[in-house]
Amino acid sequence: MTMRCPKRVPDSFRKLLRRAGCIVLFAAALLGVGAAIAAAQQAERPRNVIIMFGDGAAAAQWELGRSSSRLLRGEPFAVTDIVFRQGTVGLLTTHPLDALVTDSAAAGSAMSTGFKVNNGAISTSPDGRPLRTLMEAAKASGKRIGLVTTATVYDATPAAFSVQAKSRRDYQTIVDRYLALEPDVLLGGGADYFLPTGKRGGRRRDGKDMIAAFAAKEYELARDTRALKAARGPRLLGLFAVEDMDFEIDRAPDRQPSTAEMAEAALRVLSQNSPNGFVLLVENENLDSAGHRNDLAALIRDLWAFDRAVQVALEFQRRAPGETLVIVTGDHETGGLSATYALRDLKSASWENIFYAGREQLAMVGRITISLDAAAVKLGSTLSAEALDRLLAQHFPGFRLDPDLREAILRQQPLERNFAYVTQSALARMVSRQTGFYWGTSGHTAAPVLVGAIGPGAELFRGYQDNTDFGKILHRLIEPR
């Protein structure tokens, strides 16, 4: 459309009118887009929302899950092959208010409340103002709510999606606020801050037994896999470890349920007597922990375990078509993971000495039988060359430990400033040198994360958005109009 001005109007005024006309047209276009979004939201409000949360996972991790699943076990990977391929895909920034690189507390808070906070804060603004969380909004809307994690239940992500605290380390306060919020399902590790000091594993300093307090509110308690599968009550508290639950590669199936088993139990409970639906967060935090330790073998196994839980969510969605929104995302990337090509050794920099990460190298990783954390524990504080050699022969078949890495472990000397776990980092570098899967850090990075959504409202997550937009969209989908 062209603005036409009277001929006798001065040129300066004519230009001003044209600019004003453009502004009006642009504003009208924006209003049209806003109306379209509002209409889409109104038409596609899910009854149920299932957020499958891969802590520490970005594009590199999802691609590792896809390629390793295809090459090592000959199976599809639901995250990429169903959710990302058939649903809507977007990208989310991850930075907090006070830095370029986020922690899980700030990232989870932004994705829960729609507002940026400082690193370490749990859904609390820098001036101390509590921000409304996603689970609070869901409960106010009459929905049932559930939190599932492989970490402690009071860890940063489940806490940020449900309650407020000045610091992510206010564990006792977070557990107290869970009791006040009364989520219908709470599953994970972290029995220590439910029990007083004096009871086995207890770390509460106020003498309270919070397991008993939850039981008084008619929560059914599960402490192992069998009890979880048998649970049928309307409220469920599951505490399967004193602190974090084990990596999948180390997990004892009878003592600790898988991510999928916890997701199944949560959906079974939440779908009972839920006229207004539910919101469920299922987090596999082991992906983040594996990234911190640069543990490729543990990461692959937990990617597969998480993917099985995603399949559980998709199976539930298929039983209630048109009612359930399934979202797969992460909060940040951990470890700076990269599959690449590398020199076989340092004798030559020629192309003949280069290999590319591929099936053969993944197969080597697949033969590792222990997490790097468990390996460090097994070595103990009294390190010896003999114990190290036995560990490698038993759990890392086909790998050799270069002299510099052996020395780093035996002397407990950090490799570099951004690698914090001495034994794990050195063993991880051994794996990297022989497989071509390298890590840039033992911390978080600023890479954007993928968000995939399938079901009612999925289109709203398309494109490159801030992580606060994730929270704002979910609040608009959940809260009454």
MISE-65638 format. One line per field, with one value per residue (C-alpha): x, y, z; chain; residue number from 1. Coordinates in nm, 2 decimals. Layout:
BEGIN
x: c(X|...)
y: c(Y|...)
z: c(Z|...)
chain: c(A|...)
resi: c(NUM|...)
! end
This chain:
BEGIN
x: c(0.00|0.14|0.06|-0.03|0.00|-0.15|0.09|0.11|0.21|0.58|0.83|0.93|0.57|0.50|0.78|0.65|0.31|0.46|0.64|0.33|0.14|0.41|0.39|0.01|0.04|0.31|0.11|-0.20|0.01|0.13|-0.22|-0.32|-0.04|-0.13|-0.50|-0.40|-0.18|-0.46|-0.71|-0.47|-0.42|-0.79|-0.86|-0.57|-0.57|-0.45|-0.63|-0.30|0.06|0.36|0.70|0.98|1.29|1.64|1.85|2.18|2.06|2.09|2.12|2.45|2.30|1.98|2.18|2.40|2.09|1.96|2.28|2.38|2.03|2.03|2.39|2.42|2.08|1.90|1.61|1.45|1.48|1.14|1.27|1.41|1.21|0.87|0.86|1.11|1.02|0.64|0.58|0.69|1.05|1.20|1.51|1.54|1.80|1.94|2.11|2.01|1.97|2.32|2.55|2.59|2.59|2.31|2.27|1.97|1.80|1.79|1.70|1.42|1.29|1.27|1.10|0.85|0.76|0.84|1.09|1.47|1.63|1.99|2.19|2.11|1.77|1.45|1.17|1.26|1.34|1.66|1.47|1.33|0.98|0.83|0.73|0.43|0.55|0.40|0.28|0.12|-0.07|-0.17|-0.30|-0.49|-0.66|-0.78|-0.53|-0.35|0.03|0.33|0.71|0.94|1.32|1.63|1.79|1.68|1.32|1.43|1.69|1.69|1.46|1.16|1.19|1.19|0.89|0.69|0.80|1.02|1.35|1.62|1.88|1.87|2.06|1.77|1.68|1.49|1.28|1.20|1.08|0.87|0.71|0.64|0.43|0.24|0.19|0.08|0.18|-0.02|0.30|0.65|0.91|1.29|1.58|1.65|1.52|1.79|1.60|1.27|1.43|1.58|1.94|1.95|1.75|1.95|2.05|1.86|1.99|1.71|1.81|1.46|1.38|1.09|1.00|0.86|0.78|0.54|0.40|0.33|0.17|-0.06|-0.18|-0.27|0.03|0.12|0.49|0.71|1.08|1.16|1.05|0.80|0.62|0.60|0.44|0.19|0.09|-0.27|-0.36|-0.46|-0.13|0.21|0.55|0.84|1.19|1.43|1.77|1.91|2.05|2.05|1.94|2.20|2.30|2.12|2.44|2.48|2.11|1.98|1.64|1.48|1.59|1.55|1.29|1.37|1.26|1.00|0.87|0.84|0.66|0.41|0.33|0.29|0.05|-0.15|-0.20|-0.25|-0.51|-0.73|-1.01|-0.87|-1.17|-0.95|-0.65|-0.29|0.06|0.35|0.72|0.95|1.32|1.62|1.89|2.15|2.20|2.34|2.54|2.69|2.78|2.95|3.17|3.22|3.08|2.98|2.88|2.66|2.51|2.41|2.24|2.04|1.95|1.80|1.62|1.48|1.37|1.17|1.00|0.92|0.76|0.55|0.42|0.35|0.16|-0.05|-0.12|-0.23|-0.49|-0.63|-0.59|-0.64|-0.62|-0.25|0.05|0.38|0.69|1.06|1.32|1.62|1.74|2.10|2.38|2.64|2.99|3.03|2.99|3.12|3.16|3.45|3.76|4.09|4.45|4.51|4.83|5.07|5.33|5.20|4.95|4.90|4.55|4.66|4.67|4.32|4.00|3.64|3.40|3.16|3.01|3.34|3.40|3.04|3.08|3.38|3.18|2.90|3.13|3.20|3.01|3.04|2.99|3.29|3.15|3.13|3.48|3.61|3.44|3.58|3.93|3.89|4.11|4.41|4.49|4.74|4.85|4.75|4.39|4.37|4.48|4.23|3.95|4.04|4.06|3.73|3.51|3.68|3.78|3.99|4.09|4.44|4.53|4.80|5.09|4.98|4.62|4.75|4.97|4.68|4.47|4.74|4.85|4.49|4.60|4.33|4.37|4.26|4.08|3.74|3.75|3.65|3.63|3.99|3.95|3.64|3.79|4.10|3.91|3.68|3.98|4.10|3.76|3.77|4.11|4.01|3.66|3.66|3.38|3.53|3.42|3.49|3.43|3.29|3.04|2.75|2.77|2.56|2.43|2.06|1.84|1.58|1.22|0.99|0.62|0.34|-0.03|-0.27|-0.08|0.25|0.27|0.33|0.68|0.80|1.10|1.38|1.26|1.38|1.35|1.11|0.88|0.85|0.71|0.48|0.33|0.26|0.10|-0.13|-0.22|-0.29|-0.44|-0.81|-0.89)
y: c(0.00|0.35|0.67|0.95|1.31|1.63|1.80|2.13|1.98|2.05|1.77|1.74|1.70|1.46|1.24|1.26|1.14|0.85|0.74|0.77|0.57|0.30|0.29|0.25|-0.03|-0.21|-0.17|-0.31|-0.61|-0.67|-0.65|-0.90|-1.14|-1.10|-1.17|-1.48|-1.61|-1.54|-1.73|-2.02|-2.03|-2.02|-2.30|-2.52|-2.53|-2.87|-3.04|-3.21|-3.09|-3.33|-3.16|-3.41|-3.23|-3.33|-3.13|-3.03|-3.15|-2.95|-3.05|-3.24|-3.46|-3.54|-3.62|-3.85|-4.02|-4.07|-4.20|-4.42|-4.57|-4.65|-4.78|-4.96|-5.11|-5.08|-4.88|-4.55|-4.25|-4.10|-3.76|-3.69|-3.94|-3.85|-3.53|-3.33|-3.47|-3.48|-3.20|-2.83|-2.75|-2.43|-2.29|-2.13|-1.90|-2.00|-1.70|-1.58|-1.22|-1.17|-1.37|-1.53|-1.89|-2.01|-2.26|-2.49|-2.27|-1.96|-2.15|-2.35|-2.03|-1.85|-2.15|-2.18|-1.81|-1.63|-1.40|-1.39|-1.43|-1.45|-1.77|-1.97|-1.82|-2.03|-1.84|-1.53|-1.19|-1.01|-0.78|-1.09|-1.09|-1.44|-1.51|-1.73|-2.07|-2.30|-2.55|-2.28|-2.15|-2.51|-2.58|-2.25|-2.35|-2.67|-2.90|-3.18|-3.14|-3.38|-3.35|-3.64|-3.63|-3.85|-3.59|-3.50|-3.38|-3.05|-2.99|-2.68|-2.78|-2.93|-2.66|-2.38|-2.52|-2.53|-2.31|-2.01|-1.99|-1.72|-1.99|-2.33|-2.46|-2.39|-2.75|-2.77|-2.46|-2.61|-2.94|-2.74|-2.55|-2.87|-2.97|-2.64|-2.67|-3.04|-3.17|-3.48|-3.67|-3.61|-3.87|-3.88|-3.89|-3.68|-3.86|-3.68|-3.35|-3.53|-3.69|-3.53|-3.58|-3.89|-4.09|-4.29|-4.05|-3.76|-3.40|-3.18|-2.96|-2.88|-3.24|-3.27|-3.60|-3.47|-3.82|-3.85|-3.50|-3.60|-3.93|-3.72|-3.56|-3.90|-3.95|-4.30|-4.36|-4.56|-4.63|-4.89|-5.00|-5.26|-5.02|-4.76|-5.01|-5.11|-4.76|-4.68|-4.39|-4.04|-3.89|-4.03|-3.95|-4.16|-4.12|-4.38|-4.26|-4.06|-3.81|-3.82|-4.14|-4.35|-4.32|-4.57|-4.75|-4.82|-4.85|-5.15|-5.20|-5.35|-5.05|-4.76|-4.73|-4.60|-4.26|-4.44|-4.63|-4.31|-4.14|-4.44|-4.42|-4.04|-4.06|-4.33|-4.12|-3.79|-3.92|-4.04|-3.80|-3.51|-3.33|-3.03|-3.23|-3.21|-3.07|-3.31|-3.24|-3.54|-3.46|-3.68|-3.48|-3.76|-3.61|-3.30|-3.49|-3.71|-3.39|-3.24|-3.56|-3.58|-3.93|-4.04|-4.40|-4.28|-4.01|-4.26|-4.49|-4.21|-4.07|-4.41|-4.42|-4.07|-4.16|-4.46|-4.21|-3.99|-4.30|-4.35|-3.99|-4.03|-4.36|-4.17|-3.90|-4.15|-4.28|-3.93|-3.77|-3.40|-3.35|-3.38|-3.15|-3.33|-3.11|-3.22|-2.97|-2.89|-2.60|-2.56|-2.76|-2.92|-3.02|-2.87|-3.21|-3.25|-3.56|-3.48|-3.62|-3.64|-3.76|-4.12|-4.01|-3.71|-3.87|-3.70|-3.43|-3.58|-3.68|-4.05|-4.02|-3.89|-4.09|-3.98|-4.07|-4.34|-4.68|-4.85|-4.58|-4.58|-4.96|-4.91|-4.67|-4.92|-5.18|-4.95|-5.09|-4.83|-4.45|-4.23|-4.13|-4.50|-4.56|-4.27|-4.42|-4.77|-4.63|-4.47|-4.21|-4.44|-4.45|-4.69|-4.78|-5.14|-5.05|-4.82|-5.10|-5.34|-5.09|-5.03|-5.40|-5.47|-5.18|-5.01|-5.30|-5.19|-4.85|-4.75|-4.47|-4.24|-4.15|-3.79|-3.90|-4.17|-3.92|-3.67|-3.94|-4.07|-3.72|-3.58|-3.30|-3.11|-3.11|-2.76|-2.47|-2.56|-2.93|-2.98|-3.36|-3.48|-3.86|-3.84|-3.58|-3.78|-4.10|-3.90|-3.76|-4.12|-4.20|-3.89|-3.95|-4.30|-4.23|-3.87|-3.76|-3.45|-3.22|-2.85|-2.81|-2.98|-2.69|-2.55|-2.36|-2.08|-2.29|-2.26|-2.56|-2.73|-2.74|-2.99|-3.00|-3.22|-3.19|-2.89|-2.56|-2.71|-2.44|-2.17|-2.31|-2.26|-2.04|-1.88|-1.75|-1.66|-1.92|-1.68|-1.71|-2.08|-2.00|-1.73|-1.96|-2.23|-1.98|-1.86|-2.22|-2.32|-2.01|-1.93|-1.65)
z: c(0.00|-0.09|0.10|-0.14|-0.01|-0.15|-0.40|-0.21|0.12|0.20|0.13|0.50|0.61|0.32|0.45|0.80|0.68|0.49|0.80|1.01|0.75|0.76|1.14|1.13|0.87|1.07|1.39|1.21|1.09|1.44|1.57|1.31|1.41|1.78|1.70|1.51|1.79|2.04|1.82|1.79|2.16|2.22|1.98|2.10|2.47|2.59|2.88|2.98|2.95|2.97|2.98|2.91|3.03|2.94|3.18|3.01|2.67|2.35|1.98|2.02|2.29|2.10|1.79|2.00|2.13|1.77|1.62|1.91|1.93|1.55|1.54|1.87|1.93|1.59|1.74|1.65|1.89|1.97|2.06|1.71|1.50|1.64|1.84|1.64|1.30|1.33|1.57|1.60|1.65|1.80|1.96|2.30|2.44|2.78|2.94|3.29|3.40|3.53|3.29|2.95|3.09|3.30|3.58|3.61|3.87|3.65|3.34|3.50|3.67|3.33|3.17|3.46|3.53|3.21|3.39|3.40|3.73|3.85|3.86|4.18|4.24|4.24|4.08|4.28|4.13|4.22|4.45|4.64|4.48|4.44|4.08|4.00|3.89|3.62|3.88|4.09|3.78|3.69|4.04|4.05|3.72|3.89|3.73|3.90|3.91|3.92|3.95|3.85|3.84|3.86|4.08|4.43|4.42|4.57|4.30|4.08|3.80|3.99|4.25|3.99|3.82|4.14|4.44|4.53|4.72|4.74|4.67|4.50|4.81|5.04|5.03|5.36|5.26|4.92|5.08|5.33|5.04|4.85|5.15|5.13|4.75|4.77|4.43|4.35|4.25|4.37|4.26|4.26|4.50|4.80|5.11|5.32|5.35|5.43|5.74|6.05|6.15|6.37|6.12|5.87|5.59|5.75|5.71|5.84|6.13|6.26|6.38|6.14|5.97|5.64|5.51|5.80|5.73|5.37|5.49|5.71|5.40|5.25|5.03|4.94|4.99|4.75|4.84|4.56|4.22|4.34|4.57|4.29|4.05|4.32|4.41|4.32|4.55|4.45|4.58|4.55|4.71|4.59|4.73|4.58|4.70|4.98|4.73|4.35|4.18|4.00|3.63|3.42|3.35|3.73|3.83|4.02|3.87|4.19|4.41|4.17|3.90|3.55|3.42|3.21|3.52|3.71|3.42|3.39|3.76|3.75|3.45|3.62|3.93|3.76|3.51|3.80|3.89|3.69|3.53|3.45|3.34|3.47|3.42|3.46|3.45|3.39|3.42|3.35|3.53|3.47|3.12|3.29|3.54|3.27|3.08|3.39|3.41|3.04|3.06|2.72|2.81|3.09|2.87|2.60|2.84|3.00|2.67|2.59|2.93|2.87|2.53|2.67|2.90|2.60|2.44|2.75|2.72|2.35|2.42|2.68|2.42|2.16|2.41|2.45|2.10|2.09|2.46|2.55|2.46|2.49|2.50|2.48|2.58|2.79|3.00|2.87|2.72|2.94|2.85|2.50|2.34|1.99|1.77|1.54|1.37|1.54|1.52|1.63|1.80|1.81|1.58|1.27|1.17|0.83|0.69|0.70|1.09|1.12|1.20|1.21|1.49|1.37|1.43|1.54|1.80|1.93|1.97|2.19|2.41|2.42|2.59|2.89|3.19|3.46|3.50|3.55|3.89|4.00|3.86|4.07|4.38|4.30|4.28|4.62|4.78|4.80|4.43|4.29|3.94|4.00|4.10|3.80|3.56|3.71|3.67|3.30|3.22|3.39|3.28|2.98|2.74|2.44|2.59|2.68|2.93|2.80|3.04|3.09|3.19|3.41|3.59|3.62|3.80|4.03|4.13|4.12|3.90|3.71|3.33|3.28|3.45|3.31|3.40|3.76|3.81|3.81|3.78|3.56|3.33|3.27|3.20|2.97|2.78|2.73|2.58|2.36|2.22|2.10|1.98|1.86|2.09|2.26|2.54|2.57|2.95|3.26|3.30|3.11|2.78|2.63|2.33|2.26|2.33|2.11|2.20|2.03|2.08|1.95|2.03|2.10|2.11|1.97|1.69|1.95|2.02|1.67|1.59|1.78|2.12|2.46|2.74|2.91|2.61|2.69|3.03|2.90|2.64|2.89|3.13|2.85|2.76|3.12|3.30|3.26|3.03)
chain: c(A|A|A|A|A|A|A|A|A|A|A|A|A|A|A|A|A|A|A|A|A|A|A|A|A|A|A|A|A|A|A|A|A|A|A|A|A|A|A|A|A|A|A|A|A|A|A|A|A|A|A|A|A|A|A|A|A|A|A|A|A|A|A|A|A|A|A|A|A|A|A|A|A|A|A|A|A|A|A|A|A|A|A|A|A|A|A|A|A|A|A|A|A|A|A|A|A|A|A|A|A|A|A|A|A|A|A|A|A|A|A|A|A|A|A|A|A|A|A|A|A|A|A|A|A|A|A|A|A|A|A|A|A|A|A|A|A|A|A|A|A|A|A|A|A|A|A|A|A|A|A|A|A|A|A|A|A|A|A|A|A|A|A|A|A|A|A|A|A|A|A|A|A|A|A|A|A|A|A|A|A|A|A|A|A|A|A|A|A|A|A|A|A|A|A|A|A|A|A|A|A|A|A|A|A|A|A|A|A|A|A|A|A|A|A|A|A|A|A|A|A|A|A|A|A|A|A|A|A|A|A|A|A|A|A|A|A|A|A|A|A|A|A|A|A|A|A|A|A|A|A|A|A|A|A|A|A|A|A|A|A|A|A|A|A|A|A|A|A|A|A|A|A|A|A|A|A|A|A|A|A|A|A|A|A|A|A|A|A|A|A|A|A|A|A|A|A|A|A|A|A|A|A|A|A|A|A|A|A|A|A|A|A|A|A|A|A|A|A|A|A|A|A|A|A|A|A|A|A|A|A|A|A|A|A|A|A|A|A|A|A|A|A|A|A|A|A|A|A|A|A|A|A|A|A|A|A|A|A|A|A|A|A|A|A|A|A|A|A|A|A|A|A|A|A|A|A|A|A|A|A|A|A|A|A|A|A|A|A|A|A|A|A|A|A|A|A|A|A|A|A|A|A|A|A|A|A|A|A|A|A|A|A|A|A|A|A|A|A|A|A|A|A|A|A|A|A|A|A|A|A|A|A|A|A|A|A|A|A|A|A|A|A|A|A|A|A|A|A|A|A|A|A|A|A|A|A|A|A|A|A|A|A|A|A|A|A|A|A|A|A|A|A|A|A|A|A|A|A|A|A)
resi: c(1|2|3|4|5|6|7|8|9|10|11|12|13|14|15|16|17|18|19|20|21|22|23|24|25|26|27|28|29|30|31|32|33|34|35|36|37|38|39|40|41|42|43|44|45|46|47|48|49|50|51|52|53|54|55|56|57|58|59|60|61|62|63|64|65|66|67|68|69|70|71|72|73|74|75|76|77|78|79|80|81|82|83|84|85|86|87|88|89|90|91|92|93|94|95|96|97|98|99|100|101|102|103|104|105|106|107|108|109|110|111|112|113|114|115|116|117|118|119|120|121|122|123|124|125|126|127|128|129|130|131|132|133|134|135|136|137|138|139|140|141|142|143|144|145|146|147|148|149|150|151|152|153|154|155|156|157|158|159|160|161|162|163|164|165|166|167|168|169|170|171|172|173|174|175|176|177|178|179|180|181|182|183|184|185|186|187|188|189|190|191|192|193|194|195|196|197|198|199|200|201|202|203|204|205|206|207|208|209|210|211|212|213|214|215|216|217|218|219|220|221|222|223|224|225|226|227|228|229|230|231|232|233|234|235|236|237|238|239|240|241|242|243|244|245|246|247|248|249|250|251|252|253|254|255|256|257|258|259|260|261|262|263|264|265|266|267|268|269|270|271|272|273|274|275|276|277|278|279|280|281|282|283|284|285|286|287|288|289|290|291|292|293|294|295|296|297|298|299|300|301|302|303|304|305|306|307|308|309|310|311|312|313|314|315|316|317|318|319|320|321|322|323|324|325|326|327|328|329|330|331|332|333|334|335|336|337|338|339|340|341|342|343|344|345|346|347|348|349|350|351|352|353|354|355|356|357|358|359|360|361|362|363|364|365|366|367|368|369|370|371|372|373|374|375|376|377|378|379|380|381|382|383|384|385|386|387|388|389|390|391|392|393|394|395|396|397|398|399|400|401|402|403|404|405|406|407|408|409|410|411|412|413|414|415|416|417|418|419|420|421|422|423|424|425|426|427|428|429|430|431|432|433|434|435|436|437|438|439|440|441|442|443|444|445|446|447|448|449|450|451|452|453|454|455|456|457|458|459|460|461|462|463|464|465|466|467|468|469|470|471|472|473|474|475|476|477|478|479|480|481)
! end
